[in-house]
Amino acid sequence: MALRRHTLPRYWLGLTLGGVALLCGAAYLWEQQLPLRLREAARRGDLDACLRYSEQLAALRWLGQKAPLEQAYCRRQQAQRLWELGQLADALRLQEQLVNSGVGTPGDRQEDQQQLMVWRDQLRNQALTLFRQGDLEGAISKLTPVEQGDGRPGTRLSDNLRETWNRNRLNHERLIELVERKRWWEALSVLNQLDHPWWQRKALPERQAVETSIDALRDREDHHSHGDLPAHTVPEAELDAAVQQRIRMGLEPWKAFLAGCADVGGSVEEEGPESLCRRR
């Protein structure tokens, strides 16, 4: 019994090592065939088989076999085909693998890198076009293949687009509130903060209401300046000149109105829904 127990571990050890050796031998033999199969698939133009053999060869590269040029050729051709078919994420993934592999002549590697940059720039430009048209989610979708694997929140273009969109959306909501309250100068200030074409177009009705109301206030102040306005109210021409001067200095319209009123010796008072500048 002692002798039997002593021989069993050797038996299992020999069986295990034999299995490992068999697997290594099979992998070695398969690896020797892969370059030939790869070249044959490339010659036939069978890109799917070519890529399949490329991936298998890459997995066995630890055995010391350098990736052949056919691997780069197949990836390059397949990436171009996928791009033309509109499978942009897969095309970019293959092109990135091609660039990172370092396979090919220096001239080929430079062209591959340039092609990758061109495709990325095209997607970014398409995303910006959609964004300006008001399609935020479409723009983000265009950027997804470009930004895959980029783990730096806040620095990606998609993050900047969302930030710009949300800022304009909040300003538009504030604008509607100010228009409803007839706070025209403050509304004009918020209008000038809208810096997205789609939100600017959406705010056109509010802009017309604000500009019409401010013009009406100026006309009424001008009419009152001929005798109907109390003596303690600042003349519109004097106030308007002071406000415009403050705007040229870089102040927002509402802040310019406050500062301009103070410049001509007045103070802002609320009279119903309107803000008036009156003599102190």
LOLO-200855 format. One record per residue (C-alpha): residue number from 1; residue in three letters; x, y, z. Coordinates in Angstrom, 3 decimals. Last residue first. Example, Ala and Ser with C-alpha at 12.3 -4.5 7.8 and 13.67 -1.06 7.14 Angstrom:
<atoms>
ATOM     i    aa       east      north         up
ATOM     2   SER     13.670     -1.060      7.140
ATOM     1   ALA     12.300     -4.500      7.800
</atoms>
This chain:
<atoms>
ATOM     i    aa       east      north         up
ATOM   280   ARG    -32.528    111.062     -5.176
ATOM   279   ARG    -33.628    111.481     -8.753
ATOM   278   ARG    -35.489    108.550    -10.145
ATOM   277   CYS    -34.485    105.601    -12.316
ATOM   276   LEU    -37.430    103.324    -12.976
ATOM   275   SER    -37.781     99.544    -12.840
ATOM   274   GLU    -41.161     98.359    -14.083
ATOM   273   PRO    -43.575     95.681    -12.825
ATOM   272   GLY    -45.281     98.013    -10.400
ATOM   271   GLU    -42.981    100.920     -9.745
ATOM   270   GLU    -39.651     99.524     -8.585
ATOM   269   GLU    -37.050    102.144     -7.817
ATOM   268   VAL    -33.529    102.461     -9.187
ATOM   267   SER    -31.538    105.380     -7.834
ATOM   266   GLY    -30.554    108.621     -9.512
ATOM   265   GLY    -27.593    110.959     -9.700
ATOM   264   VAL    -26.745    110.533    -13.374
ATOM   263   ASP    -24.005    107.986    -12.631
ATOM   262   ALA    -26.293    106.078    -10.232
ATOM   261   CYS    -28.763    105.425    -13.037
ATOM   260   GLY    -25.922    104.376    -15.309
ATOM   259   ALA    -24.656    101.893    -12.695
ATOM   258   LEU    -28.051    100.224    -12.281
ATOM   257   PHE    -28.747    100.239    -16.029
ATOM   256   ALA    -25.241     98.915    -16.777
ATOM   255   LYS    -25.835     96.117    -14.291
ATOM   254   TRP    -29.036     95.220    -16.147
ATOM   253   PRO    -27.401     95.541    -19.578
ATOM   252   GLU    -24.229     93.548    -18.716
ATOM   251   LEU    -21.146     95.666    -18.118
ATOM   250   GLY    -18.261     95.731    -20.593
ATOM   249   MET    -17.214     99.403    -20.662
ATOM   248   ARG    -19.341     99.839    -23.787
ATOM   247   ILE    -22.330     98.765    -21.672
ATOM   246   ARG    -21.486    101.451    -19.117
ATOM   245   GLN    -21.447    104.121    -21.834
ATOM   244   GLN    -24.775    102.843    -23.134
ATOM   243   VAL    -26.284    103.175    -19.654
ATOM   242   ALA    -25.025    106.749    -19.218
ATOM   241   ALA    -26.322    107.817    -22.626
ATOM   240   ASP    -29.679    106.168    -21.906
ATOM   239   LEU    -30.000    107.962    -18.581
ATOM   238   GLU    -29.360    111.399    -20.088
ATOM   237   ALA    -31.737    110.728    -22.982
ATOM   236   GLU    -34.380    109.295    -20.649
ATOM   235   PRO    -34.496    112.257    -18.314
ATOM   234   VAL    -34.068    111.172    -14.644
ATOM   233   THR    -37.292    111.316    -12.621
ATOM   232   HIS    -37.428    113.816     -9.673
ATOM   231   ALA    -39.077    116.525    -11.748
ATOM   230   PRO    -42.225    114.471    -12.337
ATOM   229   LEU    -42.755    113.463    -15.996
ATOM   228   ASP    -45.581    115.155    -17.952
ATOM   227   GLY    -43.473    118.134    -19.043
ATOM   226   HIS    -41.675    117.276    -22.253
ATOM   225   SER    -39.608    114.578    -20.506
ATOM   224   HIS    -42.774    112.547    -20.161
ATOM   223   HIS    -42.845    111.848    -23.893
ATOM   222   ASP    -39.208    110.752    -23.870
ATOM   221   GLU    -39.899    108.497    -20.902
ATOM   220   ARG    -42.819    106.995    -22.788
ATOM   219   ASP    -40.728    106.438    -25.898
ATOM   218   ARG    -37.959    104.870    -23.836
ATOM   217   LEU    -40.398    102.571    -22.068
ATOM   216   ALA    -41.899    101.556    -25.406
ATOM   215   ASP    -38.442    100.772    -26.794
ATOM   214   ILE    -37.748     98.622    -23.713
ATOM   213   SER    -41.058     96.813    -24.225
ATOM   212   THR    -40.404     96.124    -27.893
ATOM   211   GLU    -36.866     94.879    -27.155
ATOM   210   VAL    -38.074     92.550    -24.418
ATOM   209   ALA    -41.057     91.173    -26.350
ATOM   208   GLN    -38.963     90.618    -29.479
ATOM   207   ARG    -36.274     88.894    -27.441
ATOM   206   GLU    -38.869     86.676    -25.755
ATOM   205   PRO    -40.252     85.583    -29.126
ATOM   204   LEU    -36.666     84.976    -30.435
ATOM   203   ALA    -35.671     82.803    -27.447
ATOM   202   LYS    -35.861     79.525    -29.381
ATOM   201   ARG    -33.584     80.986    -32.021
ATOM   200   GLN    -31.005     81.920    -29.378
ATOM   199   TRP    -31.422     78.479    -27.810
ATOM   198   TRP    -30.532     76.820    -31.123
ATOM   197   PRO    -27.640     79.191    -31.835
ATOM   196   HIS    -26.002     78.699    -28.385
ATOM   195   ASP    -24.515     81.741    -26.649
ATOM   194   LEU    -27.450     82.925    -24.526
ATOM   193   GLN    -25.893     85.451    -22.145
ATOM   192   ASN    -27.242     88.431    -24.113
ATOM   191   LEU    -30.793     87.276    -23.420
ATOM   190   VAL    -30.027     87.165    -19.693
ATOM   189   SER    -29.083     90.854    -19.731
ATOM   188   LEU    -32.146     91.735    -21.784
ATOM   187   ALA    -34.344     89.952    -19.231
ATOM   186   GLU    -32.769     92.012    -16.442
ATOM   185   TRP    -33.608     95.178    -18.346
ATOM   184   TRP    -37.160     94.019    -19.083
ATOM   183   ARG    -38.340     92.843    -15.706
ATOM   182   LYS    -41.851     92.290    -17.011
ATOM   181   ARG    -42.590     89.529    -14.471
ATOM   180   GLU    -43.509     87.138    -17.296
ATOM   179   VAL    -40.429     88.320    -19.195
ATOM   178   LEU    -38.246     87.655    -16.145
ATOM   177   GLU    -39.585     84.096    -15.775
ATOM   176   ILE    -39.131     83.362    -19.465
ATOM   175   LEU    -35.532     84.608    -19.274
ATOM   174   ARG    -34.753     82.449    -16.237
ATOM   173   GLU    -35.920     79.359    -18.151
ATOM   172   HIS    -33.776     80.437    -21.089
ATOM   171   ASN    -30.777     80.940    -18.825
ATOM   170   LEU    -31.261     77.429    -17.413
ATOM   169   ARG    -31.364     75.934    -20.911
ATOM   168   ASN    -28.319     77.939    -21.989
ATOM   167   ARG    -26.292     76.647    -19.044
ATOM   166   ASN    -27.528     73.095    -19.631
ATOM   165   TRP    -26.446     73.136    -23.276
ATOM   164   THR    -23.016     74.623    -22.561
ATOM   163   GLU    -22.342     72.044    -19.834
ATOM   162   ARG    -23.566     69.171    -21.996
ATOM   161   LEU    -21.319     70.285    -24.861
ATOM   160   ASN    -18.310     70.625    -22.560
ATOM   159   ASP    -18.850     67.110    -21.200
ATOM   158   SER    -19.120     65.725    -24.753
ATOM   157   LEU    -15.835     67.430    -25.651
ATOM   156   ARG    -14.064     65.503    -22.908
ATOM   155   THR    -12.184     67.232    -20.086
ATOM   154   GLY    -14.858     67.058    -17.388
ATOM   153   PRO    -14.550     63.333    -16.827
ATOM   152   ARG    -11.113     61.924    -17.731
ATOM   151   GLY    -11.584     58.232    -18.395
ATOM   150   ASP    -11.175     58.201    -22.152
ATOM   149   GLY    -11.715     54.550    -23.040
ATOM   148   GLN    -14.316     55.375    -25.637
ATOM   147   GLU    -14.156     59.094    -26.450
ATOM   146   VAL    -14.042     58.898    -30.236
ATOM   145   PRO    -16.646     56.147    -30.521
ATOM   144   THR    -19.007     58.071    -28.182
ATOM   143   LEU    -18.603     61.428    -29.928
ATOM   142   LYS    -21.299     60.823    -32.537
ATOM   141   SER    -23.716     59.659    -29.836
ATOM   140   ILE    -23.058     62.843    -27.836
ATOM   139   ALA    -23.923     64.919    -30.905
ATOM   138   GLY    -27.138     62.975    -31.473
ATOM   137   GLU    -28.024     63.471    -27.805
ATOM   136   LEU    -27.514     67.228    -28.077
ATOM   135   ASP    -29.536     67.715    -31.265
ATOM   134   GLY    -30.084     71.493    -31.209
ATOM   133   GLN    -28.755     72.348    -34.673
ATOM   132   ARG    -25.542     73.680    -33.128
ATOM   131   PHE    -25.082     70.296    -31.445
ATOM   130   LEU    -25.656     68.386    -34.674
ATOM   129   THR    -22.953     70.448    -36.378
ATOM   128   LEU    -20.622     69.998    -33.400
ATOM   127   ALA    -21.076     66.217    -33.531
ATOM   126   GLN    -20.337     66.141    -37.267
ATOM   125   ASN    -17.154     68.136    -36.635
ATOM   124   ARG    -16.110     65.759    -33.841
ATOM   123   LEU    -16.810     62.729    -36.032
ATOM   122   GLN    -14.762     64.150    -38.891
ATOM   121   ASP    -11.900     65.027    -36.531
ATOM   120   ARG    -11.777     61.438    -35.248
ATOM   119   TRP    -11.720     60.087    -38.780
ATOM   118   VAL     -8.911     62.429    -39.808
ATOM   117   MET     -6.865     61.586    -36.683
ATOM   116   LEU     -7.124     57.845    -37.407
ATOM   115   GLN     -6.123     58.397    -41.023
ATOM   114   GLN     -3.066     60.392    -39.917
ATOM   113   GLN     -1.959     57.597    -37.598
ATOM   112   ASP     -2.354     55.024    -40.372
ATOM   111   GLU     -0.447     57.254    -42.799
ATOM   110   GLN      2.424     57.606    -40.323
ATOM   109   ARG      2.480     53.856    -39.688
ATOM   108   ASP      2.559     53.137    -43.416
ATOM   107   GLY      5.477     55.524    -43.950
ATOM   106   PRO      7.426     54.024    -41.059
ATOM   105   THR      6.869     50.542    -42.592
ATOM   104   GLY      4.358     48.200    -41.069
ATOM   103   VAL      3.324     46.924    -37.642
ATOM   102   GLY      3.432     49.367    -34.707
ATOM   101   SER      0.522     47.558    -33.066
ATOM   100   ASN     -0.875     50.758    -31.542
ATOM    99   VAL     -1.737     52.269    -34.928
ATOM    98   LEU     -3.442     49.107    -36.184
ATOM    97   GLN     -5.319     48.604    -32.934
ATOM    96   GLU     -6.490     52.219    -33.154
ATOM    95   GLN     -7.656     51.630    -36.728
ATOM    94   LEU     -9.551     48.526    -35.637
ATOM    93   ARG    -11.323     50.382    -32.828
ATOM    92   LEU    -12.061     53.344    -35.079
ATOM    91   ALA    -13.719     51.114    -37.661
ATOM    90   ASP    -15.708     49.254    -35.009
ATOM    89   ALA    -17.041     52.541    -33.578
ATOM    88   LEU    -17.808     53.913    -37.034
ATOM    87   GLN    -19.891     51.115    -38.446
ATOM    86   GLY    -21.149     53.429    -41.196
ATOM    85   LEU    -20.522     50.980    -44.037
ATOM    84   GLU    -17.731     53.209    -45.376
ATOM    83   TRP    -16.066     53.167    -41.961
ATOM    82   LEU    -16.382     49.381    -41.768
ATOM    81   ARG    -14.683     49.000    -45.154
ATOM    80   GLN    -11.834     51.330    -44.215
ATOM    79   ALA    -11.275     49.484    -40.939
ATOM    78   GLN    -11.324     46.176    -42.816
ATOM    77   GLN     -8.667     47.327    -45.255
ATOM    76   ARG     -6.328     48.648    -42.571
ATOM    75   ARG     -6.837     45.666    -40.283
ATOM    74   CYS     -6.120     43.273    -43.119
ATOM    73   TYR     -2.986     45.126    -44.230
ATOM    72   ALA     -1.670     45.391    -40.676
ATOM    71   GLN     -2.024     41.635    -40.187
ATOM    70   GLU     -0.493     41.001    -43.599
ATOM    69   LEU      2.674     42.754    -42.430
ATOM    68   PRO      3.483     39.822    -40.191
ATOM    67   ALA      3.228     39.860    -36.377
ATOM    66   LYS      6.497     38.713    -34.812
ATOM    65   GLN      6.525     35.187    -33.436
ATOM    64   GLY      8.128     35.027    -30.023
ATOM    63   LEU      5.862     32.589    -28.244
ATOM    62   TRP      4.255     35.553    -26.482
ATOM    61   ARG      2.770     36.429    -29.880
ATOM    60   LEU      0.229     33.654    -29.461
ATOM    59   ALA     -2.738     35.961    -28.736
ATOM    58   ALA     -1.669     38.264    -31.570
ATOM    57   LEU     -1.639     35.300    -33.938
ATOM    56   GLN     -5.170     34.394    -32.937
ATOM    55   GLU     -6.317     37.980    -33.488
ATOM    54   SER     -4.628     38.102    -36.884
ATOM    53   TYR     -6.150     34.745    -37.885
ATOM    52   ARG     -9.602     36.171    -37.245
ATOM    51   LEU     -8.696     39.395    -39.034
ATOM    50   CYS     -7.647     37.529    -42.154
ATOM    49   ALA    -10.706     35.309    -41.987
ATOM    48   ASP    -12.961     38.381    -41.968
ATOM    47   LEU    -10.827     40.169    -44.556
ATOM    46   ASP    -11.097     37.423    -47.177
ATOM    45   GLY     -9.275     39.359    -49.905
ATOM    44   ARG     -7.945     36.121    -51.383
ATOM    43   ARG     -4.337     37.255    -50.910
ATOM    42   ALA     -5.101     38.435    -47.378
ATOM    41   ALA     -6.644     35.061    -46.542
ATOM    40   GLU     -3.567     33.282    -47.954
ATOM    39   ARG     -1.227     35.523    -46.005
ATOM    38   LEU     -3.076     34.864    -42.772
ATOM    37   ARG     -3.222     31.122    -43.386
ATOM    36   LEU      0.536     31.094    -43.933
ATOM    35   PRO      1.153     33.295    -40.871
ATOM    34   LEU     -1.143     31.027    -38.821
ATOM    33   GLN      0.470     27.711    -39.670
ATOM    32   GLN      3.491     28.080    -37.401
ATOM    31   GLU      1.224     29.308    -34.622
ATOM    30   TRP     -0.905     26.208    -34.967
ATOM    29   LEU      2.188     23.999    -34.570
ATOM    28   TYR      3.277     25.961    -31.503
ATOM    27   ALA     -0.177     25.863    -29.971
ATOM    26   ALA     -0.379     22.125    -30.542
ATOM    25   GLY      3.046     21.637    -28.969
ATOM    24   CYS      2.117     23.785    -26.006
ATOM    23   LEU     -1.083     21.788    -25.552
ATOM    22   LEU      0.775     18.483    -25.742
ATOM    21   ALA      3.427     19.671    -23.312
ATOM    20   VAL      0.739     20.730    -20.867
ATOM    19   GLY     -0.991     17.371    -21.177
ATOM    18   GLY      2.274     15.508    -20.651
ATOM    17   LEU      3.056     17.605    -17.630
ATOM    16   THR     -0.327     16.751    -16.138
ATOM    15   LEU     -0.029     13.005    -16.875
ATOM    14   GLY      3.474     12.873    -15.448
ATOM    13   LEU      2.361     14.639    -12.292
ATOM    12   TRP     -0.665     12.340    -12.004
ATOM    11   TYR      1.522      9.230    -12.279
ATOM    10   ARG      4.168     10.600     -9.960
ATOM     9   PRO      1.512     11.362     -7.371
ATOM     8   LEU      0.193      7.747     -7.669
ATOM     7   THR      3.584      6.006     -7.288
ATOM     6   HIS      4.025      6.647     -3.553
ATOM     5   ARG      0.489      5.613     -2.653
ATOM     4   ARG      1.130      2.269     -4.340
ATOM     3   LEU      4.441      1.726     -2.546
ATOM     2   ALA      2.828      2.388      0.811
ATOM     1   MET      0.000      0.000      0.000
</atoms>
